[in-house]
Structures are given as C-alpha cells and as structure tokens.
Amino acid sequence: MGPTALERALLSTAPSGVGKLPWANLRVDGLIGWGAVVARAHLQNPPAPDPAPNSRPWEHLGDLEALSEQLGAKLG
C-alpha cells in the first residue's frame, strides 16, 4: 500500500529531493489535514473556536522543522 492522499499532497510542497523517496517507504507520523483540526475543535465540549486558515502550506502542523527533518531522515 502506498502513501495516503495527505502524504502525496505534502510531497507536492516538500523540498526538492523528497520525490526521490520510494513511495512504499513514505510514512509521515502525526500528519493531519487542516479540516481534521477544525473537526476536532467542533468536537470539544464546549466547542472551541475554528482555527484560523493557514497562511502558508502545512502551517497548521506547527513544527514544520521537525517534519522537514523527518522527511530528510527518510531520504538518507
């Protein structure tokens, strides 16, 4: 089984070289779509305010540097 649609979307905005990673080896821990962040806010009791939309791709993930390091480690 290959990467999820979310992982493929991440690759479309990732640094060059990430595309060299074999699809079968791609797993990004903690990857969540912005829509899921909004859904979690709505499910809280009481509901939390909607998060602000991202001003740049994947901003809602918070620690983009750690994500970049994770992808870099997978590249070797």
Stockholm file with secondary structure:
# STOCKHOLM 1.0

chainA/1-76         MGPTALERALLSTAPSGVGKLPWANLRVDGLIGWGAVVARAHLQNPPAPDPAPNSRPWEHLGDLEALSEQLGAKLG
#=GR chainA/1-76 SS CCCCHHHHHHHHHSCTTGGGSCGGGCCCTTCCCHHHHHHHHHHSSSCCCCCCCCSSTTGGGSCHHHHHHHHHHHHC
#=GC SS_cons        CCCCHHHHHHHHHSCTTGGGSCGGGCCCTTCCCHHHHHHHHHHSSSCCCCCCCCSSTTGGGSCHHHHHHHHHHHHC
//
